[in-house]
């Protein structure tokens, strides 16, 4: 296993050069949850169904336990279709080459060159701690991949499914749900994010998401529901909150230099509306933070009476589309709902990071606009 302190930085820098599909935040999500189960003594071999050129396989290989093995299942060159960037190099050779860029010795790799439909549990370890399914995206094969993965996964181990919510591949969600209905309790939903759905093999005697929140309080997440169970939803990403140069797949360090600042400049000093009627307020926002303003970070406001009494703290949001990057600015229209009763009011404009903080609470300067409801 690579314990090189520069592994994570090198890998994330190299991701764009490797054919395939993997969001860097998905790799970090896998690593974070693997750290959670490792703290509970759950470690071992890893399995990936559908490795292509190895983009996500490098992540999976980094997650195996001490002396753990990596089982790579793919048709490889039987599916070669001229899409390789390495002309004359087969897909299997490209996969091993890319893996070898980060793991000089590949004696831990078990390559199984066949369709997962023909795969049997006897060909795999019975000590699998993490499985990533990214194979045939039709419902039937997905069901089979879930079934064989569950059979070899250790209780408490993790199963990640690619393209679960991708409308281009409805068979993934269909096959997964059918498996869940046929095998209640076999898989516990944990997380959704970055084109992945993450599950835990039951039964377990600890709450993985509670452990995640305790281990990574600096990583923002929302709570949603999947398979009638609470699950974390990641919208903001992880890369901005992990100190990549000083972290490894086995241990994350938080970024100490995270800044949450914005210039909020309303284009009007005062608004007039009727009670209960909406009105738009144009606002120029400059991102002076160290992160993008994307899903989960929005412009909002607090409503007060003219003498400062709070009427309503939490109000509508105006998202930034496209995302507002550090140093950039946008003029957005903030929708303001007229108060139910006539009178004079005051709006305090602020940036909110849902589930994390209001920027005001981090020392950022807000903006005031007078509001008359008549």
N, C-alpha and C positions, 0 to 999 in steps of 0.2 A: 504494500500500500504506500502511496506517495505521502510522505510527511514533510515535503518541501514547503517551507513557509511561503514561497512564491508560486506555488501550484495554482491557487485560486486566481490570482491576478493573471498569470500566463494563460490559463484556460479561458477565462472570460474574454481576454484580448484576442484569443485565437478563434473564438466561436464563429465570427463572420466568415472565416476562411474555410470552414468545414461544411460541405453540403448537408442539407437537412433542415429540420425545423425544431428549434428549442429556444425559448425565451430565457435569457440569463436569470430572470427572476424565478422561473420554474426550477432551474438547477439549484438555486439557493433555497427554495421552498423544500425541495427534496432533502437537501443537506440539513436544514434546520430540524425537520421532523425526524430525520435519522438520528440526530443528536439527542432528541427527546427519548426515543426508544432505547438508544444505547445507554442512556443514564439509568434505565430500568433493567439493564443486563440483556437486552435483546439485540444481538449482533450475530452475523454469520455470513452466509453466501448471498449473492444477489443474482437476479435473473432479469433479462430484457428480451422481450419478444418483439422483433422488428428493430434491427440495429442500423440498417442502411450504411452510412459511411462513419458511424460512430460518434455523432455529435452529442447525443445524450448518453451513449455508452461510457464516455469518459466520466461523466457524473456518476453513473451507476458503479463503475469500477472503484471509484473513490469511496464508496459507501460500504464496501464489504468489511467485515470484521477482521480481527487478527487471523492470519492464515486462511482467510475466506477466499472463495472462488467466485468467478464471474461466468455465468452461463449465458451465452449469446446465441439466440435462436433467430435464424433468418434463411430465406431461400438464396440470398446473396446473388451469385452470378446467374442463377436460373431466371432471375428477373431483370438482368442487365438490359437496359433499353437505350443505351447511348447517352444517358444523362450524366455520366461521370465527368467530372472536370479533369480527371486524369486519363487522357486518351490512352488506350491500350492497357490500362490497369483495371482489373476486375474489381467488383464491389467489395469482395471479401478482402482482397489485398489492400484496398483503400482503407477499409475499416481497421485492419491490423496496423497499417501505417499510422493512421491518426491516433490510435490507442497508444502506439509505441512512442509517440511524441511526448507523452506524459508519464508513461510507465515503461522504463527501459527493458524490464524483464516481463514477458507476457506468459510465464509459466502458470499463472493463476487463471488463465482464460480457457474456458471450455466452449469451443465453437461447435454448434449443432446446425449443420447446413440442411435444413428441411423445413417444410411448412409446419406451423404449430398445430395444424389439424392432425398431423401424424405423430405429434409429440406424445410421449407417455411419461408418467411420473417417475418410472424407473430410470429414465435418462437424466434425471435431475437430482440434486441434493434434497434431503429432507430437512435441511437446516437453512432454508431461504428466509432472510430477514426483510428483503425489499425486492419487489417485482415491479417492473415498468412494462405496461402493455401498449405497444404501438405497432401492431401487426395488421392483419386483414380487418378492415373497418366495417365489414358487414355484420349483421346481427348474429347470425349463427356462429361464425368464427369468433366473434367477440365473446359470446357466451362460453364457448369452449376454452378460450384463453383465460377467462375469469375462473372457470371451474378448475383447470389444471393448476393455475396459480394458487388458488385457495387450498388445494390439496397439499401443496408442498410448502406453503408459507407457515412459519412458526406462529403460534398464538401471539398477538401483539405486533407481528410484522406488518409491513406497509405494502399496499398495492396502489400504484398510480396508473390511471387510464388517460391516454392521449385523446384529444378531440371529442371528449364526452359531450360537450355542448356545441360542437361545430355543426352548423346547419348543412354543411356539405356532406357530412357523414352521419346521418341520423341513426344508422345501424349500431353505432357504438353505444349511444344511450339506450337504445331498444334492447340490445343484447345484455347490457349491464343490469337494467331494471328487471328483465326476465330472470336473470340469475339471482338477483336480490329477493325477488318474490318466491322463487323456488327454494331458496336457502336462507330463510330469515335468521338474522343474527350472525351469519358467517362473516359479513363485512360491516364495519361501522364507519359511516361517513365522517371524515375529518375536515377536509378543506377543498376549496375550489379556487383556482387561479391560474392565469397564464396558459390557458388551453389545457389544463389538467384537472382531473378530479382525483382526490386522494382518499383512500380507505384504510382501515386497520383490521387485521384478521382477529376475529373474536374467538373465544372469550378473552377479556382482559380484566385486570384488577386495578387499573389506574386510568385516569382521565388524561388522554394525550393532549387535548387542547388546553386544559387547565395547566398542564406542565409546560406547554408551549408558551402560554401567556406569562408564566413565571420566569421562564428562561429567557424570553425575548420580549420584554415589556416595551421596548423601543420600536418594535415592528408593528405598524398599524394593521388592523384587520376589523372586519365587520362580522356580525353573526347572522347567518341565514339558516335555511333548513334544506336538507337533502335526505330523501328516503324517510321523511318524517322524523329526522334526527337533527339536532343543532350541528352546524358546521361553520367553520371560519371561511369568510370570503375575502380574498386579497385583491384589492383594487389598485393600491398605490405602489406596489412593487416592494422588493426587499433591497435591491442594490443600493439605493440611496441611504440606507440606514445601517449597512454593514461596513465595517472598516476592512475593505477587501484586501489591501496589502498586508494587514496584520492578522488575517483570518485564515483558517484552513477548513476543509470540508467537515472536520471533526470538532472545530471550535470557532465560533464567531465572536468577534469583538465589535462593539457598537461604535459608530462614528461619533467622535466627540465634537466635531466641528459643525454639526448640523445647525443651520440657521433658518429661522422662520420669520421672514420679514417681507413686507409689501408696502408700496406707496399706494394709498387709496385716495383718489382725487375726483370727487363728484363734479360733474359739469354744470350743475345747478346748485344754488345756495338754498333754494326753497321749492317745495312742491305744493300743489293744490289738487285735491280730489274730493269726491263725494263719499260719504260714509259707506263702507263696504265695497267700494269700487277700486279696481286695480289701476295703477299708473306706473309708467316706466321711468326710471331714473338712469340717465347715462352716466357711467362712471369709468374713469381711466384707472387701470390697475397696472402697476409696475412690479414685476416679480423680483424681489431683492433677496430671495431665499437661495438655499443651496440645492433645492429640489424643484422638479416640475410641478406646476399646478395642473393636475389632471383629475381623473375621477376621485371623488372623496374630498377634494379641496375646492371650495367655492366661495363666492362673495355672498354675504348675507347681511342682516342688520338686526339691531335690538330696537324695540319701540318703547319710548318713554313719553310721559306727559310733558308739557312745556316747563313744568317746575321740577322735573327730574324723577318722578315716580315711575317705576317700571310697570309697563302695561303687558308686554310680551317679549320674552327673551329670545326664543327660538322661532325664526320665521323662514320664509322661502329662500331657496338657493339659486344662484346664477352660476352655472358651471362654465369652465373655460374650454371652448371648443374652436380651434384646436388647442391642445394643452399649451399652457403658458410657461415657457422655459425661463431659467434664471437669466436676468438681464433684459428680458423682453417685456413688451407692454401690449395691452389690449384695451379698447373702449367697449364695454359691455352694457347691456340694458338690464338693470336690476328691477325685477318686478316687485312693486310695493303694494301691499293690500291695504286699502283705506280702512281705518279703524271703524268699528261699528257705530260709534256715537260721534256727533259733531264736536269740534274743538281744535285746539292747537296742540301739536305733538312735536316730538323730536326723534329723528332717526340717527342711530349710531351705526355707521357702516364698519364691518369687520370681515376678515377672512376666517372661515371655519374649516377645520380639518375634522370631518365627521368621525366620531369615535376616538379622537386623539386630543384636540385642543382648539380653542379659539386663539387667534394670533394675539389678541389683546392680552391674554393671560401670559404670553411670552414676552411682553413689553413692547409690542408693536403699536404704533400710533393709529388710532381710529379716525374716522371723519364724521362730522355732524351736518345734518341737513334738516331744516325746519319743514314741518308738514302741517298743512291746514286741511281739515276735513269739514266741508261746509255744504 
